[in-house]
């Protein structure tokens, strides 16, 4: 996908925001044949529920269907599991945010991302995100999975504060 100036500027601003919040940034990473434009990782930190580690993955897609989004997300989670520092501990977790940057995604993919609960995995929360370059909007799961009530709200808050188009002055909590 040819990166337009909006995408380049948006990603540049997000990278600055991530770095300001303690994330280490890697560019042009390939893992299991999946290229990532940017991988951002913040190591262990204390949160009210225990310890947390956080990963963001960014990649451009010309188009994306639900199967492609799930495959992308699965590879991101695999990378997260491989490079995490935190052992599994009760009330602690590793957060994984695969971000697909695509121009005008098809509506059934957006429906799926809004309605499909992230899979339950002990100690991990994976929440895929689509950044629609055409409308400059973020799309992610809006429900509350019974298995991860606390993490789901926390993850949505991180997405809004970190990736939000207009929340540029907020910091990741």
Secondary structure as GFF3:
##gff-version 3
##sequence-region A 1 173
A	DSSP	alpha_helix	5	20	.	.	.	ID=ss1
A	DSSP	beta_strand	24	31	.	.	.	ID=ss2
A	DSSP	beta_strand	34	47	.	.	.	ID=ss3
A	DSSP	beta_strand	50	61	.	.	.	ID=ss4
A	DSSP	alpha_helix	66	83	.	.	.	ID=ss5
A	DSSP	beta_strand	93	102	.	.	.	ID=ss6
A	DSSP	alpha_helix	107	115	.	.	.	ID=ss7
A	DSSP	beta_strand	124	126	.	.	.	ID=ss8
A	DSSP	beta_strand	129	132	.	.	.	ID=ss9
A	DSSP	beta_strand	137	140	.	.	.	ID=ss10
A	DSSP	three_ten_helix	146	148	.	.	.	ID=ss11
A	DSSP	alpha_helix	149	163	.	.	.	ID=ss12
###
